[in-house]
């Protein structure tokens, strides 16, 4: 179970007091020197903390910092950049340790806001990625599958449980999305959550919409198994809020109602196993994520890739529609969707044009090309159109696309220097060892 702290460092100090050595990291020297600030993540394993810091430090020139706790408080030890860590001189470290306890701040930069230092600390030793469920009203489609957003307070001024739950997610957590009385898809937490305008926000990636949603009627047909998962986990504090309401739970005839009124709840593994096909859907979505070509490309330039096939197709069709309108303005009157090995054939009195179209909902600095697309462009006069930054929204009838930035390259032929291999075909050796 992950240890989390949402306010002040006193509780964190008390929670770690029985440990001999603990390592933690902060986003900057200024964050560490703020009295009472919490580390982003902690572990007994220094290498684990360092790896986490390098992967999740804020972009820019400021270094993150790593500190060690020996039972008497945090002591600064290293500065961390994208390239690794460097040890601080003892006198330099003492200066920052003194600032943390209320001493002189010296030449430190501006103080970070309290929301940036009163954060939920991730315990890297005890927290494995888990599954959550976002519960949306039917009318709420904003950024579905793209982000979690939970406000801090209810209308009566009390704190919302969903606020702290969103702040407790970690990269790699999976989020099921409940919408229109169905589990419609799953996404992955992309990075550490943060606070913005009195709300907890976590960015998501690789949203996959299920071909067949898991509806409330589907769950009611498996009512005994779902209620069994509820009964099995109800005394576990990790699952104090079961995703679905169970009426008459204390009687011999409990019944399954709809989803909870809470916006964001944890999903116990027992429930995932109880619902027929749900774990397989999660695993299948994980396969899509694992095979994402963007993860195999060089870090400097990653090709745009849509994990959800339905969303990807909607983006592709919209991009082609935008390009067709552009070609018509150029005087092409006979335009045909070809598909392979190029997307569009455009004809006017004096020319025939082959067109390759790439679409993306994000800013695209690279695109994925098939072997046939590269070969065709080398052998035929081809124009490349890229339509990126397309606005994609999910409605009751599916994905709706609009807008986009259009760029064009005529007489386009991809050079070998600009091509990066994403996968290889490996021919298996004829000889092998057979083990039974």
N, C-alpha and C positions, 0 to 999 in steps of 0.2 A: 504494500500500500504506500502510495507516495505521501511524503510529509510535505505539507504546504503551509506557507505563512503569508498572510495578506496584509498585515499591518505590523509596524515596529519590529525590531530585531530581537527584543527580549524573549519572545516565545521561541524564536529560532535558537537562541543561545541556550535556553533551557532544554529544548528538545535534543540538542546535540551534546549536552553537558556530559553524558556518560561515555562519549567516544574519546579515544585517545588522540587520533588525528583525523581531521576532516579538511578537504580542499574545496574551495569555491571560487567562482569568478564573477566579476562585475563588468559592465559595459565600458567603463572609463575610470581614470583616476578620480574624476569629479564624483562619479557615482559611489565609489568606495569610500571617499572622504566625507560623504554626507552622513552625519551621525544617525544611527539606527537603520541605515540602508540594508536591504537584503541582497544576497548574491542571486544571480540568475539561476545557477545550478550548483549542487554540492555532491561530493562522492568521497569515499575513503580511498578511491583509486585516482591518483593525480593525473595519470595519462587520460583517463576518461573525461575528467573535467577540462583538460587542455584541448582534447579533440572536440568537445562540445563548444568550447569558447571559440576555437578557430572556425568552426562551421557556422556559428550563429552570432558572432560579433557584428555590431552595426557597421554598415559600409562607410567608408571615409577614412580619413587620416588618423583619427584618434585610436590609440591602442586600448584594448581591453586589459584587465589586470587579474592576476590570480593570487589568492591569499590562502594561508593555512591556519587552521584553528587547532590549538593543542589543549583546550580546556579552559584557557584564560582569556580568550578573545581572538579576533581575527588579526593576523599579521601579514602584511603585504610581502610578496616574494618575487613575482615575475610580471613583466609586461608582455602582452600577447598581441601579435599582428597576424595577418593572413599567412605569413611565412613560418610562424612558430613563436617561441617564447624566448625572452632574454631575462637573465637574472638581474635584479636590482641591487645596487650597493646598499649595505646595511644602513648607512647614514641616510640615504635617500628614502629607504623603506620606513625608517623611524619617523621621518618628517610626515609622511602620509598617514602612518598609524596615529600620530599625535593629532593630525587634523580630524581624523575620524572620531576621536574622543572629545572634540570640541576645541582643539588648539588652533593655532594660526593656519590659514589656508594658503599662505604664501602666494605663489603666482598661478594658482589653479584658475581654471576658467569659470564661467557662470555656474551657479548651482543648478542641477537638474530639478525639474518639478517633482513634487512629492509622489505623483502618480508613477514616476519612473523609478522610484527607489522603494516604495511600499508595494512590492510585487510579490507574486506567488513564487516561492523557490522550488525548483525541481530537484527531487532526490533521485539522482541517477542510479543509485544502488537498489532502490526498492520499487521503481516504477517501470513497468513494461507497457508498451502500447496497448491500449484497450479500445473498446467500441462504445460509442455514445449514440444518442438519438436526438436529432433536432426536430421539434414538433412545431409545425407552422400552421397558421390559419389558412384556409383556402385562398383568401384574397392576397396573401403575402407571397409574392414571387421574386421580390428584390434580392438579387445576388444569391439565389438558390444554388447551392453547390459551390459557391465561390467564397463565402465567408460566414462566420458565426458572429452574431451581434446581440449582446444582452445588456440592457440598461442596468444601472446600479440599484435604483430605488423603485419601489412600487408607488402608487399614487398616495398612499398613506405615510410615505416617508421611510418605511421599513426596507431593509436590504433584500434584494431578490436572490434566492439560492442559485439561479442560473448564472448570475454574474460571477460568482466564485467558481462555479463549475467550468465555465468557459475559460477563466483564467488558469485553470488547472490542467488543461489539455497540453500535450506535448507533440512535437513533430512525429508523424507516423501513426498517431491515433486515427481510427476510422470513425466516420460519422454517417450513420443512417439518416435518411431524410424522410420524415413523415409529413405527408401533404395530401389533402383530399382523401382522408381516411385510409391511406395506404403508405407503405414503405416504398418510395418510388426510385430510390437510388442510394449510392454510397460515394463518399469522397474521403480524401486524406488530409489531415492537418498538415499544412505546409511549413509553418514556422512557429516560433514561440508567440503566445498571445500577448496583447498589449491593451492599455487603456486609452480610450479616445473619447472626449466629450462626455465624460461620466458613463461610459459604456465599456464593456469588455469585448474585444474583437479578436478573432482568430481567422487567419486567411487559410483557405482550403485549396486543394489542387486535385486534378484527375477525377473530376466528377463523372461517374458512370450511371446513366439512367437504366434501370432494369427493363428488359423487354416486357416482362410481366410483373407488375407491382405486386407486393404482398399486401392484400387488402384486409380490411377488418373482418370481412366475411370469411376469408381464408383462415384468419386467426381463430375465429369462433368455431370453425370446423375442427380445430385442434385445441379446443378450450381446455380439456383435461391436462394436456401437456403444458400449455402456457401457464395455467394456474399452478401446476406442479412446480414449475420453475419459480413462480412467485413464492410459494410456500417454502421452497428449499432455500431461498436467499433472503427472506424477509427479515431475519435477525442479524444479517451481515451489514455492518454500518456502511460498507462501500455501496450498497444498493438500497439505501434507505428510501429512495424514491424509485419504485418499479416503473418501467416505461408505460405500463397500461394499468387502468383502474380495475380493481377486482372488488365487486360488490359482495356483501355478506361473507366476507373472508373468514369470520369466526364461526360460521355455521357449517352444516354438512352439505350445503348446496350453494357454494360460491359461484358467481357468474362473472364473465369477462365483459367489461364495458369498453369504452373507447380509450384513446391515448390520454395520458396525464394532461393536466392543465398547465404544467410547467413547460417552459420553452426548451430546456436542455437537461437531459438525464443520462445517467450511465446505463449501459446494457450488460447485464450479467452473462457470462458465457453459457450458463444453464439455459437462458432464454434462446440464445442463438442456436443451441443444439436441439431445443424443443420444437422450433418452427421448421417444418420440413422444407428443405432446400435453401434455407437462409445462409447457412455456413458455406454451402457450395457457391451461392451468389457472391458472398464476400470474397471467397477464394478466387473466383473468376475475375472479379474486379481487381483483386491484387495482381493477377496475372497480367492484366492490361497495364497496370502501373509498372510492373517489373519489366515489361517489354517496351516501355516508352522509349522511342529512339532519342528523345531529348536527353535522357540520362546517359546515353552512350556517346554523346557528342562532346567535343572539347568545351571546357567551361566558358571560354571567352565568347563563343557564339553558339547558341543552341537553336536548333530548328523548332519552329512552332509545331505543336502536335496536340490534337484534341483526342483525349482518351475515350470519350463516349462516342460510339459509332453514329448514333442518331444526331448528336450535336455536330459531329464532324461533317456529316452529309449536309446538314442544314447550312453550315458555313460555306461549304464548297459550292452549293447551288446558288447561294446569295452572291458569292464572289463572281461566278459565271454570269449571273444576271447583270451585275454592275459592269462587267467587261463588255457584255453584249451591247448595253446602252452606249458605252464609250465608242465601240466600233461603228455603231449606227451613226453617231455624230461625225465619224470620219468618212462616211459615205458608203460603208459596206451595207448591202441590202439583203444578201443571201447568207445567213449565218446558221450553221448547223452544229449541234452538240455531238461530238464524235466519241469522246470518252477515252479511248486508247488508240494509239500511243500518245495522243495529244488531245486537248479538251475541245477546242472549237476550230471549225473551218469557216473562214469569212471570205466572201467573194464580192468584188465589184468589177466594173468594166475593165479596169486596167491591171487588176492584181488578184491573186489568191493568197490568203494568209493562213498559216497554221499557228494556233495560239495555245500556249500552255498557261493555265490559270492556277494560282495558289491563293488560298484564303486562310485567314487566321483571326481569332478574336482578340489576340494580343499583338503587340508590336513585333513584327517578324524581321529579324536580321539574317536569318537563314531559313531555307525551306528544304523539305525532304523530296528527293527525286528518285524515281525508279530507274533501273538500268535501261528500260525501253524508252523512257522519256529523254534520257541523256543521249542515247544512240540516235533517236529520231531527230533531235535538235542538231546533232552533228551532220546529219545527212540531208536535212531539209531546212529551208529558210523558215525560222520560227521566231515568234515574239513571245516574251515572257511578261505576264501581268501578275502582280501581287496585290491583293486587296487585304489589308490587315486592319487591326483595331476595329473590327466589326462588333457592333453591339448585339449581344445575344441574350434573349430573355425567354424564360420557360413559361408557357401558358397552358391552359387546359388541353389544347389541341396539339401541343408539341412546342418545338423551338421556333422563335420568331427572330429574324435577323434584320438589321437596318444599318445604314451608314457604312463607314469604312474609308480608309485612305488608299488611293489607287496609285500604283507606280508601274512604269512600263519600260521594257528593254527590247528594242527592235533588233532584228538580225542577231538574235541571241544564240550563242553557242557556249555552253558551260566548259570552261577550261579545266584541265586536270588539277591545276594548282588550287582551284576553288572548291574541289570536291573532297569531302571527308568521308571515309568508310564508316558506316554505322554497324554493319554486320558482315560476316564472312561465311562462305560456303566451304565446309571442310569435308574432304573426301576421306572416308574411313579406310585405314590400312586393311589389306586383304587378310593378313595374319592377325589372330587375336587369341587371347587366353579364355578358355571356356571354364567357368566355375559354376558348379551346381551345388 
